[in-house]
């Protein structure tokens, strides 16, 4: 009888210890998440790198034109090397990015060293069924994770394409886990006058973006954590 009670007590103590460890891990994780959210948007410490590995997410249509317009006013020596990423089916955006880099590069050797061009799988193509999109979403997430591990960006620039979501989420997870700190700068498209795009809304509500910029004053009033910068085009 005593042996049975002792065994039962031992099992209960073991389960309690495991439960306590799990609870402690959850609390520590939540504290880390809150710390990352608090740190997001803070200026870089003194002595930070003079140049930043930069990931630039391109999108079809006007997204790429707006992004290249933004890049034209950035200091290229500060944001280098630059990695351009577009959807696997979006060859036009990468062609525009290559043309942009050709126009700003002073020497061919510098051009090769300062910029690279990559593609990423889409989670779901237009018209694709939701059943088959489950598999493609998994593939897209794994591919995004591989790209983030390979690039390890210090700065991420994006302005609305859905391909930026898995990349930004992975970057946030890396921050929480202490793997890599990537500052995410999101610039909402000038076409968004009254409400945010789905990508922008997710990054804003989840507090994933370090800095969130809008190009219309009414958007800033509706989303007070955003910064109004005027029309950039």
For each residue, the residues with C-beta under 8 A, 3 or more apart:
1: 4 5
2: 5 6
3: 6 7
4: 1 7 8
5: 1 2 8 9
6: 2 3 9 10
7: 3 4 10 11
8: 4 5 11 12
9: 5 6 12 13
10: 6 7 13 14
11: 7 8 14 15
12: 8 9 15 16
13: 9 10 16 17
14: 10 11 17 18
15: 11 12 18 19
16: 12 13 19 20
17: 13 14 20 21
18: 14 15 21 22
19: 15 16 22 23
20: 16 17 23 24
21: 17 18 24 25
22: 18 19 25 26
23: 19 20 26 27
24: 20 21 27 28
25: 21 22 28 29
26: 22 23 29 30
27: 23 24 30 31
28: 24 25 31 32
29: 25 26 32 33 176
30: 26 27 33 34
31: 27 28 34 35
32: 28 29 35 36 176
33: 29 30 36 37 176
34: 30 31 37 38
35: 31 32 38 39
36: 32 33 39 40 172 175 176
37: 33 34 40 207
38: 34 35 42
39: 35 36 42
40: 36 37 184 207 209 210
41: 210 211
42: 38 39
43:
44: 48 183
45: 48
46:
47:
48: 44 45
49: 52 154
50: 78
51: 77 78 79 80
52: 49 78 79 80 153 154 155 183
53: 80 81 83 151 152 153 154 155
54: 79 80 81 82 83 153 154 155 156 157
55: 83 85 151 153 155 156 157 167 182
56: 67 71 82 83 84 85 97 157 158
57: 67 85 86 156 157 158 159 161 163 164 167
58: 63 64 67 84 85 86 90 93 94 96 97 161
59: 63 64 67 86 87 90 93 159 160 161 162 163 164
60: 63 64 86 87 90 92 93 161
61: 64 65
62: 65 66 189 190 191
63: 58 59 60 66 67 93 159 160 161 189
64: 58 59 60 61 67 68 86 92 93 96 97
65: 61 62 68 69 96 233
66: 62 63 69 70 159 187 189 190 232 233
67: 56 57 58 59 63 64 70 71 157 159 187
68: 64 65 71 72 96 97 100
69: 65 66 72 73 232 233
70: 66 67 73 74 157 159 187 232
71: 56 67 68 74 100 157
72: 68 69 100 104
73: 69 70
74: 70 71 78 79
75: 78 79
76: 79 80 82 104 114
77: 51 80
78: 50 51 52 74 75
79: 51 52 54 74 75 76 82 155
80: 51 52 53 54 76 77 114 115
81: 53 54 113 114 115 116
82: 54 56 76 79 101 114 115 116
83: 53 54 55 56 115 116 117 118 151 153
84: 56 58 93 94 97 115 116 117 118
85: 55 56 57 58 118 119 120 147 163 167
86: 57 58 59 60 64 90 91 93 94 97 117 118 119 120 163
87: 59 60 90 93 119 120 121 122 161 163
88: 119 120 121 122
89: 122 125
90: 58 59 60 86 87 93 94 119
91: 86 94 95
92: 60 64 95 96
93: 58 59 60 63 64 84 86 87 90 96 97
94: 58 84 86 90 91 97 98 117 119
95: 91 92 98 99
96: 58 64 65 68 92 93 99 100
97: 56 58 64 68 84 86 93 94 100 101 115 117
98: 94 95 101 102 117
99: 95 96 102 103
100: 68 71 72 96 97 103 104
101: 82 97 98 104 105 111 114 115
102: 98 99 105 111
103: 99 100
104: 72 76 100 101
105: 101 102 108 110 111 114 115
106: 110
107: 110 111
108: 105 111 112
109: 112 113
110: 105 106 107 113 114
111: 101 102 105 107 108 114 115
112: 108 109 115
113: 81 109 110
114: 76 80 81 82 101 105 110 111
115: 80 81 82 83 84 97 101 105 111 112
116: 81 82 83 84
117: 83 84 86 94 97 98
118: 83 84 85 86 147
119: 85 86 87 88 90 94
120: 85 86 87 88 140 143 144 147 163 167
121: 87 88 136 139 140 143
122: 87 88 89 125 136 140 162 163
123: 133 136 137 140 141 162 166
124: 128 130 133 136 137
125: 89 122 128 136
126:
127:
128: 124 125 132 133 136
129: 132 133
130: 124 133 134
131: 134
132: 128 129 135 136
133: 123 124 128 129 130 136 137
134: 130 131 137 138
135: 132 138 139
136: 121 122 123 124 125 128 132 133 139 140
137: 123 124 133 134 140 141
138: 134 135 141 142
139: 121 135 136 142 143
140: 120 121 122 123 136 137 143 144 166
141: 123 137 138 144 145 166
142: 138 139 145 146
143: 120 121 139 140 146 147
144: 120 140 141 147 148 166 167 170
145: 141 142 148 149 170
146: 142 143 149 150
147: 85 118 120 143 144 150 151 167
148: 144 145 151 152 153 167 170 171 174
149: 145 146 152
150: 146 147
151: 53 55 83 147 148
152: 53 148 149 180
153: 52 53 54 55 83 148 156 171 180 182
154: 49 52 53 54 180 181 182 183
155: 52 53 54 55 79 182 183 185
156: 54 55 57 153 164 167 168 171 182 183 184 185
157: 54 55 56 57 67 70 71 185 187
158: 56 57 161 164 167 168 184 185 186 187 199
159: 57 59 63 66 67 70 186 187 188 189
160: 59 63 164 188 189 192 197 199 200
161: 57 58 59 60 63 87 158 164 199
162: 59 122 123 165 198 199
163: 57 59 85 86 87 120 122 166 167
164: 57 59 156 158 160 161 167 168 186 199 203
165: 162 168 169 199 202 203
166: 123 140 141 144 163 169 170
167: 55 57 85 120 144 147 148 156 158 163 164 170 171
168: 156 158 164 165 171 172 184 186 203 208 209
169: 165 166 172 173 208
170: 144 145 148 166 167 173 174
171: 148 153 156 167 168 174 175 180 182 184 208
172: 36 168 169 175 176 184 206 208
173: 169 170 176 177
174: 148 170 171 177 179 180 181 182
175: 36 171 172 178 179 180 181 182
176: 29 32 33 36 172 173
177: 173 174
178: 175
179: 174 175
180: 152 153 154 171 174 175
181: 154 174 175
182: 55 153 154 155 156 171 174 175
183: 44 52 154 155 156 210 211
184: 40 156 158 168 171 172 203 208 209 210 211
185: 155 156 157 158 209 210 211 213
186: 158 159 164 168 200 203 204 209 211 212 213
187: 66 67 70 157 158 159 213 215 229 232
188: 159 160 192 196 197 200 212 213 214 215 219 226
189: 62 63 66 159 160 192 197 215
190: 62 66 215 216 231 232 233
191: 62
192: 160 188 189 195 196 197 200 214 215 216 219
193: 216 218 219
194: 216 218 219
195: 192 201 219 222
196: 188 192 200 201 204 214 219 223
197: 160 188 189 192 200 201
198: 162 201 202
199: 158 160 161 162 164 165 202 203
200: 160 186 188 192 196 197 203 204 212
201: 195 196 197 198 204 205
202: 165 198 199 205 206 208
203: 164 165 168 184 186 199 200 206 208 209 212
204: 186 196 200 201 207 209 212 223 225 226
205: 201 202
206: 172 202 203
207: 37 40 204
208: 168 169 171 172 184 202 203
209: 40 168 184 185 186 203 204 212
210: 40 41 183 184 185
211: 41 183 184 185 186 227
212: 186 188 200 203 204 209 223 225 226 227
213: 185 186 187 188 226 227 228 229
214: 188 192 196 219 220 223 226 227 228 229
215: 187 188 189 190 192 219 228 229 230 231 232
216: 190 192 193 194 219 220 228
217: 220 221 228
218: 193 194 221 222
219: 188 192 193 194 195 196 214 215 216 222 223 226 228
220: 214 216 217 223 224 226 227 228
221: 217 218 224
222: 195 218 219
223: 196 204 212 214 219 220 226
224: 220 221
225: 204 212
226: 188 204 212 213 214 219 220 223
227: 211 212 213 214 220
228: 213 214 215 216 217 219 220
229: 187 213 214 215 232
230: 215
231: 190 215
232: 66 69 70 187 190 215 229
233: 65 66 69 190
